[in-house]
Amino acid sequence: MVDLKGQYAGIKDEVNLSIQEVIENTAFINGPKVHEFQNNLEQYLGVKHVIPCANGTDALQIAMMGLGLKPGDEVITADFTFAATVEVIALLNLVPVLVDVNEDDFNINIEALEKAITHKTKAIVPVHLFGQCANMEAIMEVAKKHNLFVIEDNAQAIGANYTYKNGTKVKAGTIGNVGATSFFPSKNLGCYGDGGAIFTNDDDLAHTIRGIVNHGMYERYHHDVVGVNSRLDSIQAAVLDAKLPNLDSYNKARQTAAIKYSKAFEGIESIITPKTVSNSCSNICDTCDCHVFHQYTLRLKGVNRDALAKHLNENEIPCGIYYPIPLHKQKAYADERYNEADFPVTNQLVKEVISLPMHTELDDEQIEFITSTIIKFING
């Protein structure tokens, strides 16, 4: 699904030099490389504060802690996403409220979101799924109307742009009160272990979060807030800082691969290719910057999805099913409050979706082999 070895080959000298620098200065925790990466990412995103942390799940949890959410507060998020999004809500004894998603972009449905708001609702967590921003302009309007916090789960969309109706562009993860991302190795910007970060333009919130990530300390052995141990280590920061200048080109390579995939599947009625849903464009094109394709996900109509997955594996083509079970049907998060009639899109998507290899090193020969193998299977 990803080719980290091929990607490393193209940046080997920069990565090795950056790691060697950390080893030689032995500042493995909160060293100069962490602060250098933090500053460079702030400039790239156009955000005032980036606070690195140990992983993307921690980033979400710390963001919620920083906002002062209390046990019993309701937090609304999408039903069709990875469990980490709802996991941290439950860990903090908040109440997860799952809602349906859109059929076209897989992101949180605005009508379902508004319908789920109660007097106990305190926050919304839109997930920018598979690399495309949720409808942040509408979400921020809803949040303002109901006085709610917005925490962007940007684990899959680092580098994506969101375009407002007036044409203004901002980076995904920098629009809400706070954003959280993951640097898991397979992400568009991934390290060689675990890593994450929190983004905000709020000075006070940034100050609180900086204490939380470091045991609640601003001064050594002075614990001013309840914190956790969640710091990005310097070697991972070194890898990320070497990769960051390449992020736009990495995302462009993914977008180019997506265009080629979609072109190959044109005219096949049983395959629905990914769509872009943006104020700046309505389909995947050479100038598209609103979708960075962390995953390239098809929807299959009248095709045995599991049989296709088995066929691909037999032909040594990796594939993934993201996600096979809705969160509201997971044992850990099942709740009698949920009505199946409220999740028609999610319940359909989990039967139809399949994700193809998507990374910076995909070449035309690989794409042709993958697409032709799928088309031959469908045509029998």
Buried (B, 14 or more C-beta within 10 A) or exposed (E): EBBBEEBBEBBEEBBEEBBEBBEEEEBEEBBBBBBBBBEBBBEBBEBEBBBBBBBBBBBBBBBBBBBEBEEEBBBBBBBBBBBBBBBBBBEBEBBBBBBBBBBBBBBBBBEBBBEBBEEEBBBBBBBBBBBBBBBBBBBBEBBEEBEBBBBBBBBBBBBBBBBBEEEEEBBBBBBBBBBBBBBBBEBBBBBBBBBBBBBBBBEEBBBBBBBBBBBBBEEEEEBEBEBBEBBBBBBBBBBBBBBBEBBEEBBBBBBBBBBBBBEBBEEBEBBBBBBBBBBBBEEBEEEBBBBBBBBBBBBBEEBEBEEBBEBBEEEEBEBBBBBEEBBBBBEEBEEEEBEEEBBEBBBEBBEBBBBBBBBBBBEEEBBEBBBEBBBEBBEE
